[in-house]
Amino acid sequence: MAPSTRARVGLTRAGVVCVVAAIAAIGASRVAAIEELSITGLSMLALVVCSLVVVRVGGRGIEVNRTIRPRRLMAGDSCRVSVQIHNASKVARLPLVIEDRLDGVIVAETALAQGRGNPSCVADYGVLTRRRGIARFGPLTVRITDPFGLARISHRFAANIDVIVLPRLTPLGVEAAEMSDDPAGAMLHRRAISTLSEEFDALREYVPGDDVRRVHWASTARFGRPMVRNHQQPSQRRSTVVLDTRAGAHGDEGSFERAVTVAASALAACRAEGDVVRLVTTDGLDTGRFDSTQVLNAVLDQLATITTVATGNLPNALGAANSASGGDRMVVCAGAVSDTDRGSIISAGSRGGELIVVACGPSMVVGAERPVFVVEYHDGDVLDAKWRAAHRARESAHVGHPWVATNS
């Protein structure tokens, strides 16, 4: 960081008390004609002035370099902060205190000693990230206080560092989906994920990490933003995650946070199985299908900052995400579900493939013409445990009979 432009020199509380006491002593000496009180008061004032000079000289050339690793992590993980302080002053190298903030809250307060022959000192500390989003470190404050604790100088470094905090990824037991027949009637086999067919599937916006060879220049010129071609590999299964971002569907902030966690975990789990994955939200976001780790990371970055919106339509999102392919999988990350939404979910599940519903709001009951994989995920629940319990319940259900989800 550049040298601080906001250095402030002032008195500590002890320094203020000392000044008040000195003035009182001088005043008392005039009234009582006691010369010793006047000398004491003047000595105290001189000590305060010397303290101000010392901190001003000793903290004149402070420079700070702060590094944070990693800059991209999951909620609940810790990052390491390293602060290197260089003091250009060659005299009065006094102990200093570093005060760092995360999103405006003090998260570290560390005291360091400055060596006489070494102009630099280093502070290392860990900071726990609790919430997804963009976490902002700063401003950083460096304080130097004189040996008597009467005066101090504070350097405020306003340069901030942002860290991306991703939703917490929970390992989920995602089963292998059924494979579909190709047009020739032969059962398709799995190919290497890196091989793509030349079958055109859809257009979507460019995401950092996409192969530039997939850029569709005609569409890019027409829409005014980079567009890439999706070439579907028929041998890869397809999984779509639908996230309900409607504020009215989530009774509290915790409901939406759980839904985002499920969406991120489902995308990562399905991609780990080799699926072509896709994220669709009720506010219109559609990433298109992708099978790239780089694109998955970019989508997880989007989920790190996603928020609820006042409007949105779950039936429309389900319709956009649905496909006629029997080998597809759909994961619906919902909050509270109305009767209309419930009917749309059942309708989406009746079109074939595997339907997984995760209810993060009030309890939801789903009936269908076939077993539906329902996970009720509420505050205090362990996601992977609830997922396994719902899977066992699904395995014990019978096709052709309505299946009702319970709090397993």
N, C-alpha and C positions, 0 to 999 in steps of 0.2 A: 504494500500500500504506500501511497505517497505520504510525505510528512503531514501530520495533522495540522489543519488550519484553524482548528477550534480548541486551542490550548487555553485553559482558564486557570489562573492562579488565585487562590483564595485561602481563607482561614478555615480551619476545622472548628468543631464545636469547642474543643479545648482552647483553641486560639482565641475565639470570641470571648470565652469566659476569662481568659488571661487579660485581654484588653480591657474588659469591663472592670476587672479587679484592679488593674493598674490605674485606671482613671479614678476609681473610688479611693485608692490609696493616696493619690496626688491631691484629690479634693480634701480628704481627711487631714492631710498634712497642713494644708492651708488653714483649716478651721482650728485644728488643735495645736498648730505651730510645732509639729513634731517633724524634724528634718529627715529622720530615718524613713518615715513613711513615704516621703517624696522620692528619696533615693530608690526605695524598693519599687515604687510605681514606675519610675523612669527605667529602671533595669528590666522590668517585665516588658515594657514597650520596646526596649532595644532588642530583647530576645525575640519578640514577635517579628520585628523588622528583619532581623538576621535570618530567621526561619524562612520568611518570604523570599529573601535574596537567595538563600541556599537552594530552595526548590526551583526557583526560576532558572538558576544557572545549571542545576543538576538535571533538569528535564527539558532543556532547550532544544536538543536535536534528536528527538525520539522518532524512529521509523519502524514500521511494523510490516511483516510479511506473514500472511495467514494462509494455510492450505488445509483443505478438508478432503478426506478420503473415506469411503467412496462418495461420489457426487450423485449416485443413483443407487437407492437401496429400498428395501421393503419396510413397511411400518412395523415397529417393534424391534428393528435392528439398530445398532449403534454405529455412528461414524466417528472417526478419529480426527481431532482438530490439533494442528500444530501451529503455534504462534512463535515466530522468531522476532525478537525485538533488538534493534540496534540503537545504541545511544552514542551520538557523536560527541557528547560532552566528555572531556577527559578529567573533570573534577567532580567531586560530590556525587559519586555513583551510589545512590541510595536504593534501598529495597523498593520494589514497585509491586503493584497489584493489577492483575488483568481481570477485566469484567466483560464477559461475552454474553450475547443475547441470542435467543432463537424465537422468532416471531414476536419480538418485543418483551419476552420474559427472560430474566437472567438465568442462565443454565450453567455458568462456570464463573468462579471467582478464585483466582489463583495468585498466591504471593511468590515472588521471585527475588533472589538476591543478585545484584549486579557485581561481577568481579572487577577488581581494580585494573587488571591487565587485559581484560576481555570486554570489548564494547558490546558483545551480543549475549543474549540469554534466550532460552527456548522453554516454552510451556507446552506440554502435551496432555490432552484430556479427551475423554470420550463423552459423547452426547447421545442420549437415547431419543429416537424419533418415535412418537406415539401415534401420529395421525398421517394418513396419506395426503398428498398435495405437494405444493411447492413450499418447502421449509426455507425460511430466509434467516441466515446468520448475520448478525450485525444490528446496530453499530457496535464496534469494539472500543472499550475505554481502558486507558492505561493511566493509573494514578501513582504519583510519587509523593511521599510524605516525609517531612523533616524528622530527625531523630527524636525531637521533643513532642511530635504530634500536634504542632500548632498551625502549620501551613501545609498546603499541598498544591500540586499542579495536576490537572486532568487533561489528557489528550483524548479527543473523541474522533475515531476514524469511521467515517460515514460509509465507506465502501462495503457493500453487502455481497454475500455469496449465497446463491440459491442452490438448494439440493432437491432433487426429485425423490419423493417418497411414494413408492408404489403400493398398491393394495397388497395385503399379506396373501401369499400363495399357499394354499393348503393342498397337499397331495390327495387326489381323489381317485377312487377305484373305478376308472372308466373302462367299460367292457369293449371288446372289439365288436364293431357293428357288422351287420350282415352285408355281404357284397352283392352288387347287382350284376345282372347278366348284360353282356355287351350286345350290340345290334345283331351280331352273328349267332347269338344264342350260346356262346361259350362262356364259362365262368371266368371272370377276370382274376388275375393273380396280382399280388403286390409287387410293385417295382421300386427301384431306389427312389427316394423322395426327390433327389436332385434331377431326375429325368421328367421332363414335361412333354405332354403331347402337343400337337399343333392344333388341337380342336379349340376354336375360339369360344369363350364362355361369356365374358362381359367386360365392360369398361369400368374403371374406377379411377379416383384421383391418385396421383403419385404420392407415395409415402417414402421417406428416407430409408434407404436400404434396398429399394426395388432395383431390378436390373434395368439399366437405361435402354437396353435393346428392346424392352417391352413397350417403350413410349409410343403411343399412337399419335403421330404428328398432326394428322388431319383433325382429329378430335381436340387435340391441344389447341390448335389454332381457332377452332370453332367455339370452344368453351372459355378460352382465355386463361387456362390453367393446365398444368401438366396432367395428362391422362395416360394410363397404362392399360395394356391388354391383359386380361386374365386368360391363360390357356389351361383349361381343365385337364388334369390327368385322370382318365377314366378309372384307373386302377386304385386311385386314392378315395377313401371315404370322405364324406363331407359332414361337418358338424357346424351348426349355427347356434350362437348364444344370443338370446334376446334379453336385454336389460330394460326394466321398467324404470324410467327416470321421472315419472309424474310425481310431483310433490304431494298430490292428494292421495296417492297410493301408499305412501309411507307415513305412518302415523307419527314417527319420530325420526331423528337423525340416525339413530342406531339401525333402524330398519334398512335405510338406504345404504349405509356403510356395509352391512352384511350382504346386501344384494350385489354391491360392487365387488366385494371379496369373492363371492361365488362366481361372478362373471369372469373375473381374472383367473381364478383357479380352474374353472372349466375350460377356458381357452388354452391355458398352459397344459392341462391334462390331456385334452383331445389332440393338441398338437404333438405332445410327447408320444401319443399312439400312432402318429404318422398321418393324422387326418388333415385335410384341407379345412381350415376354420374360417369363421366369419363372425363379426359382431354387428348386431342391429339393435338400435335403441328406439324407444317410443317417441323421441324428439327428432327423429329423422336421420340419425347417424347410421351409415352403412359402410363398413370398411371394405366390402367385397371379399371374395374368398382369397386366401393366401396360404402359402405353405413355407414361408420364409421366417427364419428366426429373427432376422432384422426387422421385418414388418411386425412380428408379434411384439417385439420390444417397443416399437413405436406405438402400437395399440395399447399396450400396458401403460405407456406414458400418458396417453389420452385418458385412460381410466383413472390415473392418479389425480387428475384435475377435474373430472366430470362432476357435475352438480345436478340437483333436481331442477325441473322446470315446471312452470305453471300449467303448460298445455302438453298434449301428447295423446297418442292413440295406440293402445295395446293391440286391438284387433288388426289395425293396419300394419303394425310392426310384425305381427305373426303372419299375416298374409304375404308380406314382402320376404319374410325369412323362409316360408314354407316351400317345399319342393316335392315333386311327384316321385322322386327316387326312393325306393324302399330301403336303400342302404343308408339313408341320411339319419342324423341325430340332431335333435333340437333340445337345447337347455333353456328354459324360461326362468329368469331370475326376477321374481315378482315381489310386491309388497302385499297390501290388502287387495283382494280380488273381488270385483263386483259380479253380479249375476251375468251381466253382458260379457265381461272379461272371461268368466268361467266357461261360458258357452263357446267363446272364441278359442279358448285353450283346448277344450274337448274336440272342437271341430278340427283344429290343427293336428291333434293327435290321431284323428280318424283317417288321415290321408296316408298313413303308412310311416315306416321308419320308427325310430325310438324317440319317445317324448319324455323328458325329465323336467319336472316342475319343482322349483325351490321357492317355498313360501316363507318370506322373511318378515311379513307382517302378521296380522291376526290369523288364527287357524283357518285353513282352507280345506274344503272337502271337494274332491273331484270324482265324478263317476264317468265311466266310459265303457265302450263296447269291448275294451281290452284292458289289460293291466296298464296302469300309468305309474311311472316311477316318480313318487312325490316325496320331497324332503321338506320337513318343517324345521326351519332354522331360526330360532328365537334368541333373545338376549341370554347369555350365559351358556348356550349350547356349544358343543364341540363339533365343528362342521363335518370332519371325516367320520366321527362316530355316528352322527345322524344320517350321513350318507349310507354307511354300511347297514344301519338298521332299516332304512327305507328299501335298500336293495334286497334284504332278506324278506321283507314284507311283500315285495313285488314277486320274488321267486315263489312264494307260497300262494300267490293269487292264481285264479283260474281264468283263462281266456274265455270271454263270452259272458262274464258276470261283472257287474259294476264293482269297482274296487274303491274303497274308502281309506283315505290316509288317516293315520292316528299318530299321536305324539309318542313315538317309540322311545 
